[in-house]
């Protein structure tokens, strides 16, 4: 669990913003969104294959 230091007299909104930023940098928010709903293995494979295909197309365009 990420920790942040709270200074005396620091605004609550600022502290929450720091905490959310730290969560985002550590990838915890993305992981929560990913695990929010069950994804069948076939759907996960299809999504991974689509991502690999897009990455390959992008790589080929950059090489030209």
C-alpha positions, 0 to 999 in steps of 0.5 A: 500500500503506497504511503504519503506524508501529510504535512501539518496544515496541508489541504485535504484535496491536495493530499488526495491528489497526491495519493491518487497520483501515487496509485496511478504511478504504481499501476494500482488503479489500472489493475483495479479496473482490469479486475473489476469484471471477470474476463474469459480466457478466450476474451483475454487472448483475443484482446492480447492478439489485437494489441500485438497486431496493433503494435506490429503495425505501428512498428512497421510504420515506424520502420518505413 
